[in-house]
Amino acid sequence: MFILKGEMLKGIPCCHRAYTAGFIMELRGNKLMSSTQETFSQKGQKNSNQLYIVLLAGNYLVKSLPERIFRKLPKSFSRCEIPACGHLNQLEYEARTGRACKPPPQSSRRKNFEFEPLSTTALILEDRPSNLPAKSVEEALRHRQEYDEMVAEAKKREIKEAHKRKKIMKERFKQEESIASAMVIWINEILPNWEVMRSTRRVRELWWQGLPPSVRGKVWSLAVGNELNITPELYEIFLSRAKERWKSFSETSSENDVEGVSVADREASLELIKLDISRTFPSLYIFQKGGPYHDVLHSILGAYTCYRPDVGYVQGMSFIAAVLILNLEEADAFIAFANLLNKPCQLAFFRVDHSMMLKYFATFEVFFEENLSKLFLHFKSYSLTPDIYLIDWIFTLYSKSLPLDLACRVWDVFCRDGEEFLFRTGLGILRLYEDILLQMDFIHIAQFLTKLPEDITSEKLFSCIAAIQMQNSTKKWTQVFASVMKDIKEGDKNNSPALKS
């Protein structure tokens, strides 16, 4: 930092010292000050000529300063008192030899100017140079009016942006207060009495608003349950088995089976997992090679392929495991992961059970037509079936399609309501973008639903989800799904395009 010393202002008129000090203090961070500082340190030369160098730097830089720092030079601070930048060597020559140099010839263009216009204000409001025609009264008034209008418009924008920032901060503060108060309720009242309170109306309403991040993992674990009775010790057993298989795969390049594992299984457990990990939330970098959670994600996916060889690894699993890792410890994340994938809907999709998948699509279309009949007919006219967009949403539980914080809130209610909420969320997304989708053709709809807009907010989405009625002719989701299964078994297929093989 440049330190201003009193002796640096000697030999300068009092009216100029304040400006000199102001230049130095305002321009401390400017690169040009480093050269000025070096000038003061050269062999102890501390005479009055060095002060003119400081003034020179100030005069040079003031042209680029914003209006708020310095609008224009006073009359006494005119160019005739300060040498131009090109004559810096002449000053040094005078200081060392004592000989005076001839002053540079003055330009006739500016001889009647007491100062140079140094801002937009000066350029608009000051008189023209003497060699140009003077402004008329009407033109000067018009310029003044235009300038005042520009200033007023700029102030309006600034006030509007300030109000917008204030509103955002107020909403954020309100949200943080709500999360903090909800966290106290969850920790002190709900979690200690989980089995009794989980189904109460108060808890369900609080649940809908989103779980506090500090209790989210715990609530997910309790809601998903552990019907498979997996223990941390069991996870360690399957993890060590996975590591042995990886080691065996890396040591052999033969086409023969290793411990009964085919070449296809090797590819699934090694190459596919490795490839998917690098593509899991790439913007976070925490799951990439060398990231803090890369090995944890690899371990959970590898252990699961050993635990469920009938399912193996399927693309999309890495996103589900990653979300669980962000909210739970490693062993708990594996337990929740295995139990979550054991649910009927997830098992049908990850085992690629086409008949069951078609039943889910058919049930979805029943509620699609009930809630969004106009969009349903538009999709039907293009033969656009739910499998085109629903598969990716269901495989990753929306963690790939939605922003991570919004996906976690979808997971909150999914853990509360089960598979029904996954399809309700899908209808909520379609409702949110209904007007846009109605203007699109097949290709653009498929592209849009595959990559949803990034500016989607939880307030807008959940208001659309809340408007979706999961009831058809007094039948709820489970009843409609059971009815679809019965119709298919009897051979009476629905007219839905999704059911046509």
HELIX and SHEET records of a PDB file:
HELIX    1   1 GLY A    6  LEU A    9  5                                   4    
HELIX    2   2 CYS A   14  GLU A   26  1                                  13    
HELIX    3   3 LEU A   32  SER A   41  1                                  10    
HELIX    4   4 SER A   48  LEU A   61  1                                  14    
HELIX    5   5 VAL A   62  SER A   64  5                                   3    
HELIX    6   6 ARG A   79  GLU A   81  5                                   3    
HELIX    7   7 CYS A   85  HIS A   87  5                                   3    
HELIX    8   8 LEU A   88  THR A   97  1                                  10    
HELIX    9   9 SER A  108  ARG A  110  5                                   3    
HELIX   10  10 THR A  120  LEU A  125  1                                   6    
HELIX   11  11 VAL A  137  ILE A  185  1                                  49    
HELIX   12  12 TRP A  186  ILE A  190  3                                   5    
HELIX   13  13 LEU A  191  ASN A  193  5                                   3    
HELIX   14  14 TRP A  194  MET A  197  1                                   4    
HELIX   15  15 ARG A  201  TRP A  208  1                                   8    
HELIX   16  16 PRO A  213  VAL A  224  1                                  12    
HELIX   17  17 PRO A  232  GLU A  251  1                                  20    
HELIX   18  18 VAL A  263  GLU A  267  1                                   5    
HELIX   19  19 ALA A  268  LEU A  272  3                                   5    
HELIX   20  20 ILE A  273  SER A  278  1                                   6    
HELIX   21  21 HIS A  294  TYR A  307  1                                  14    
HELIX   22  22 MET A  317  ILE A  325  1                                   9    
HELIX   23  23 GLU A  330  LEU A  340  1                                  11    
HELIX   24  24 PRO A  344  PHE A  350  1                                   7    
HELIX   25  25 HIS A  354  ASN A  371  1                                  18    
HELIX   26  26 SER A  373  SER A  381  1                                   9    
HELIX   27  27 ASP A  387  PHE A  395  1                                   9    
HELIX   28  28 LEU A  404  ASP A  417  1                                  14    
HELIX   29  29 GLU A  419  LEU A  432  1                                  14    
HELIX   30  30 GLU A  434  LEU A  437  1                                   4    
HELIX   31  31 PHE A  442  THR A  450  1                                   9    
HELIX   32  32 SER A  458  ALA A  467  1                                  10    
HELIX   33  33 TRP A  477  LYS A  489  1                                  13    
HELIX   34  34 PRO A  497  LEU A  499  5                                   3    
SHEET    1   A 2 GLN A 471  ASN A 472  0                                        
SHEET    2   A 2 LYS A 475  LYS A 476 -1                                        
END                                                                             
